[in-house]
Amino acid sequence: MAKQKPYTKPGLKGQYRFSFGPWNIHEGEDPFGPAVRKPIALAKKMKLCREMGFHGMQFHDDDAVPDLDKKSAVQIAKEAKHIKKMLDGEGLVAEFVAPRLWFSPKTIDGAFTSNDPKCRKYAIERGKTCIDIANILGAKTIVLWLAREGSYVRESKNPRVEVLQIRDGINAMLEHDPKIMILIEPKPNEPVDSAIIPTIGHAVGLGYMTIDPARVGCLVETAHSILAGLDPADDMAYALAHNKLKSVHLNDQSGLKFDQDKSFGSVDLRRAFNQVRVLEEYGYGHNGEWIGLDVKVMRPQKQEVNTKHLSNSLATFKALLDKVRTLNHNVTAKLIKARDYEELDRYLQCHLMGLKY
């Protein structure tokens, strides 16, 4: 029997790099109202990224190359090279590129799982183009948020076939580039009524079905786990146990509503603490993993303070990291051994609130 890897990396502290995407500084439009702030140019967002202490940016393929479906391969490459030059100029790197497979008229009924074979082919080719852009930007990973891979009416699709169609799409992308890493970002609902890969367990299982499971990992987003009725720290731990957690999107969520992408820790500080704890106890980041923030600006926020959700989330992570690192493990070990979980709970509350214990 092969020797198993240790559950944790004893004594190894996490090593953290932080990123966010251009869409995290947006104009405030929502399904019930138009934009309320002026657009900010990508170059300005990159400058703000560096000034706030972030190390990289996340991209959709059309963040780097707008309207890419209307452009030739030569035009796409030229524009992507320009973005790479902008990143280099700010001392930033691209964490990943994600194909925006849910915007096109060709993916109204799904991308890899569309009932139209021409649309499925489009999705695969768009994925390959995304990989080409990632290579130019220097990104080593592709993130697949399977937004419309599911159904509005369950009887409209065969769920077993859908899983295999997504597998085939991922296989085509893996074959396109022998070095690229693909990260699956699950979400249980929205925009579809029922997603076919709704949880991190489904994502891990799907990865094992591909032609190269070692190059198919996972991305856990806080809000998506909560929308599934799960604890994001447990989802992260599950993916880590499979050596599949390659990135996270930290935010927060107030119950089983629409995807809110609130600032990290703004709803449940204890839940946020445990996400940081799981990552720190593993020694997260030493294999190149990133801490990504996927947080939205509140609609009422004024133009001149429209990045506080990012700086606040970063500050909250660092403050909670300090709480994790200053936790008295002698106290917790003693209480766990005595099975006095009420007192353990009290100690943790005191520690988080800065109260004397």
N, C-alpha and C positions, 0 to 999 in steps of 0.2 A: 504494500500500500504506500502511495506517495505521501511524503511528509507534508502535513498541512501547515499553512502559514499561521503565524500567531494572530490571535484575535485583535490585539492592539500592538502598537509599537512602543514598548516601555521607555519612558523617559524622553521620548521624541516629541517636542512641541510642534504645533502646526506652523506652517510657513505660508503666509497668505498674500495673494495678489488679488486685486479687486478690479471689477469691470462693470460697465453698464452700456446700454445701447442707446443710439440717438433718439429712439422713440420714447425713452424715459423722460425726455424734456420735450413735452408736446404742447399743443395750443389749447387743450382743454375741451375739445369737442367730445360729445358723447351721443348715445342714441336719441337723446331728448333735447339736444341743443347744439348750436354751432360753436366754432372756435371763439375763445375769449382772450387769447394772447397772440402776440405777433410771432411768426416763425423765427427760429434762430438758425443761422447757417451752420452746416456741418463743421466747418473750420472753427467756428466759435465754440461749438459743443466740444470739440477735441481740446481746445484750449482750457475750457472749464473743467474737463475731465482731469487734465494734468494738475491744474491749480487746486482741485479738491483732494488730491492725493490718490487718485485712481491710477492703475497701471496699464489698463487696456480698454478696448471698446469691443462691444458685440455688434454684429452686423446681420441684417437680412441681405440677401443677394442684391435686392433693388435699393437698399440703402447706399450700397457702394456704386451700383450702376442703375440709375433710375430708368424705367421703361425698357428694361433689357430685352424683353420679347420682341421689340421693334428694331434691335440692333444686331449687327453682324458680330462674329467672333472677334474680328480685328478691333471693332469699336469697343466691345466689352473689355477686351484686354487693355486697351489704351486708357479707358476711364478707371479701371481697377488699379492700374499702375499709378495714376494720379492720386488716388486715395492712399495707396501705400506710401507715396512720397509725403503726403500730409501727415500720416501717422508717424513716420520717421522724424519729421520736423518737430513734432511735439514730444518725442521720446516715448511714444505709445506703441503697443502691439495690438493686433487683432486677435481676440480670444477665439472666436468662431465665426462662421458664416452660416446662415440658415436660409434655405429656399422658402420664399413666401408663397407656399402652394395653396393658400386659401383665398387669394385675391383675384386670381384670373377668372375670366368668364368660362374658361375651359375646366375649372375645378368646382363649379357650382354644386355638382353631385359627388364631390370627393375628388381626390387626386389619384393616388395609387389604387383606390377602391371605387373609382367611378364605374358606373355601369356602361360607359362608352369606352371601348378599347382605344380610340384615338386620344381621348383625354388621359387615359392611363399612360400612354406612350409619351404624351406631352409632359406629364409629371416626372417621368424618369429622365427625360432629356433636360428638363429644368434642373433636376438634381445634379446632373453631370455638369451643367454650366455653373452651378453654384460651387462645385468642387474646383473648377478651373479658376473661378474668382478667388476662392479661399487660398489656392496655391500662390496666386499673385500677391495677395495681401500678407502671406506668410502665416496664415492660420492653419493649424494642424487638425482642426475638428470641424465637423458639420453637425448642427443641431437640427433634429427633426421634431418639430411640434406638429403632431398629426391632427391638425385642427379639424378638418372636415372628413377624416377617416372614421366613418361611423354611419349613422342613419337618423333620419327624422321620423321615418316609419319603418319599424323593424323588418316588416315583411318585404321591404323594397330591395333588400340585399341578403345574400347568404353569409352569415357571420363567420363560418369556417373558411369560406373562400376569401373573405376580406383579409383575414390574418395572413393567408398565403400570398395574397396580392401585395401586401405591405412587405412581406419577407422578400418577394421577388424584386420589388423596387429597391430595397436596401441592397440586395445582392448585386443588382446592376450598378449601383453606385460604388460598392466595394470593388467590383471588377474594373471600373473606370479608373481607379487610382489605388495602387497596391499599398499605399502608406496612410491614406486618410483614415481618421477615426470618426465614427458616426455615433452621436449621442441621441438617444430617444428621450423626449420630454413628454411624459404622459399627462393627460388631463381627462377627467371623467365626463365632462359635458361642456357645452358652450364653445363653439357655435352650434354643433350638432346636439341633438337630444340625447344621444347615447353613443359615446366613443367606443371603438372596438379595442383600443389599448388604453384603458382608463386609469391604471395604477402602475406603480413602479414594479410590482410583481409581474404584471403582464409584460412590461418593457424588458425586464430581465429575461423572462422566458422567450420572448420574441428574438432577443439577441442570440440565444443559444441555437435558434433554428436557422441562422444564416450560414453562409459559406465560410465565414471567418469570425467566429464569436469573439475572438480576442480584440477585434477592432470595432465592436459594437458595445458601447457603454450606455450610461444613463445620466440624465440631468434631473434632479429633484427640485421642483419649485414649491416653496412653502404653501402658497395659496392653493395650488392644484391638489396637494395632499389633503388639505383641510376640506376642500370641496368634495373629496371622496370620502369624507368622514374619518380620515386617518391622521395620525400624528406625524408631521414632517420629520421629526428627529428619528422616529422609528423607520420611516421610509429610507432616510439617509443611511441608517445603520444596516438595514437589509441589503441595500445596494453595496455598501462597503464590505459586507460579509461575502458577497460574490465578487469583490474586486471590480465593481462596475460603476462606482460613483466617480465620475470624471469632472463634474461641475455641479454647482447649485445656483438656483435663483432665489435669493432671500427677499422676502417681503412679509406681509401679514394679511389676515383675512378675518372679517367679522362674521363668522358663521357660514352656513350653507347658502350663500347668495350668489350673485354674479361675481366674476373674477375682479376683486377690488384692487389688488396690488398696492396695499397700504404700506407705509414706511415700516421697515423691519422692527419688530418688537412693539409697535404702537398699540396693538390689541391685547396681546398676551405675552408679557415679559418673561414669565416662567417657561412658556413654550419656546420662545426665542433663545433663552438661556440653554435649554436642552439641545437645541440644534447646534449651537456653538460648542457645547460640551462633547457631543458625539464626534464632531469634526476634530476638536483638539485632542481628545483621547486617542484618536486613530493616528494622529500625526499628519493630518490632511495638508496637502500642498506640496509635499516632498517629491511627489511623482508628477508635478506640473499641473495639478488640479487648480481651478480658479474658484474664487468667491464672486459670483455675479449678483448684482442687484437688479431686480426687475420691479421697479416701483413707479407709480404714476403720480404726477403732480395733481394735487387737489384742484378741482375746477375753480374754486373761488380765489386761488392764489394769484397775487399780482405779478406782473411781468418781472419786476426787479428782484423778486425773491422766489423765482420759479425753479431753483435747484436745491432748496432746503431739504426736500424729501431724500435726496441723494446724500448730501453731507450729513444729515441727521441719522440716516440709516447706517452709514459708515461709522459714525461716532458711537452709535448704539452697539454695533458689532464689537468694536474695540473695547467698550466699557464692559460688555458681557464676557469678552475674552479674559479681561482682568479678573472678573468674578470667578470664572472657571479656574484660572491659574492660582487664585488665592484661596480656593476651597480647602478647608482643613480635612484632609483625607483620614487623619487619625480619628477625628470625631465621626465622620461618616462611616468608617469601617467599624468602629465600636458600636454604633447604633444599628448598623446592618447585622452585625453578629448577634446583638441582643434581640433582634427582630422588633425593635422599637421604632416602627415606621412613622408613628405620630410625631415622635421627637425628631426624627430625621426630617420630616416635612417642616417642622418648626424651625430647625436649624437652617434649612435652605431658605425659608422665608426671611429669617433674620439676616442671613448673609446677603441676599439680594437687596434688602431694604437698608443695609448698612447699620442694623441694630446690634447692640451688644448681646452676645449669647453666653 
